[in-house]
């Protein structure tokens, strides 16, 4: 990392009234995944994977600017690809592990 890159990153930091805000934008996929209880698991060449092991759900997307995310059940491997706008409307993710054959 060069001094020029460091200076550019420092200039882009959002510091207001002495507070550095590291929260993701509410319009993005990361905010919505956090809201739904998922946490970062790993990043690889295909993108990022977020998980909730208790409920058995994974979410994968290409990068932080992605407009779509694939949500999958860890046990059944069933999945749905939805937009960030649709994800903002989700209030609960049901999986085999969270609800079984409940309904």
C-alpha positions in Angstrom: 0.0 0.0 0.0 1.5 3.3 -1.0 1.3 6.6 0.9 -1.0 7.9 -1.9 -3.5 5.0 -1.4 -3.4 5.5 2.3 -4.1 9.2 1.9 -7.0 8.5 -0.5 -8.6 5.9 1.9 -8.2 8.3 4.8 -9.8 11.1 2.9 -12.8 8.9 2.1 -13.4 7.9 5.7 -16.7 9.1 7.0 -15.9 10.9 10.3 -18.6 13.3 11.5 -18.5 15.0 14.9 -15.6 12.7 15.9 -17.6 9.5 15.1 -16.4 6.9 12.5 -19.5 5.1 11.3 -18.7 1.6 10.0 -22.3 0.5 9.5 -23.2 -0.6 6.0 -25.8 1.5 4.0 -29.4 0.5 4.7 -30.0 0.1 1.0 -27.4 -2.6 0.6 -27.4 -6.4 0.9 -25.0 -6.5 3.9 -27.3 -4.3 6.0 -30.3 -6.5 5.2 -28.4 -9.7 6.0 -27.3 -8.3 9.4 -30.9 -7.3 10.1 -32.0 -10.9 9.4 -29.4 -12.3 11.8 -26.7 -13.5 9.4 -23.0 -12.9 9.9 -20.0 -12.8 7.6 -18.5 -16.3 7.1 -15.9 -16.0 4.3 -14.9 -14.3 1.0 -13.4 -16.1 -1.9 -13.1 -15.7 -5.7 -16.9 -16.2 -6.1 -17.8 -13.5 -3.6 -19.0 -13.3 0.0 -20.8 -15.9 2.0 -22.9 -15.0 5.1 -24.4 -17.6 7.4 -26.8 -18.3 10.3 -25.8 -21.8 11.4 -28.5 -22.0 14.0 -31.2 -21.6 11.4 -29.2 -23.4 8.7 -29.2 -20.6 6.1 -26.4 -19.2 3.8 -26.4 -16.1 1.7 -23.9 -15.6 -1.2 -23.3 -12.5 -3.4 -20.6 -11.4 -5.7 -19.5 -8.2 -4.0 -20.7 -5.3 -1.8 -22.3 -3.6 -4.8 -24.3 -6.6 -5.8 -28.0 -6.2 -6.5 -28.9 -9.9 -6.0 -28.2 -12.4 -3.3 -28.8 -16.2 -3.2 -30.3 -17.5 0.0 -30.0 -21.2 0.6 -31.1 -23.8 3.1 -27.9 -25.6 4.4 -29.7 -28.9 4.9 -31.9 -29.2 1.8 -29.7 -27.1 -0.5 -32.9 -25.4 -1.8 -32.2 -21.8 -2.7 -33.7 -18.6 -4.1 -32.0 -15.7 -5.7 -33.6 -12.4 -4.8 -32.9 -8.7 -5.3 -31.7 -6.3 -2.6 -35.2 -4.6 -2.8 -36.9 -8.0 -2.2 -34.5 -8.8 0.6 -35.5 -5.5 2.4 -39.1 -6.9 2.5 -38.1 -10.2 4.2 -38.9 -10.4 7.9 -38.1 -14.1 8.4 -36.2 -16.9 6.6 -37.7 -20.4 7.2 -35.4 -23.4 6.7 -35.6 -27.1 7.5 -33.4 -26.5 10.6 -35.5 -23.5 11.8 -39.0 -25.0 11.3 -38.7 -28.6 9.9 -41.9 -29.8 8.4 -43.9 -27.4 10.6 -46.0 -25.9 7.8 
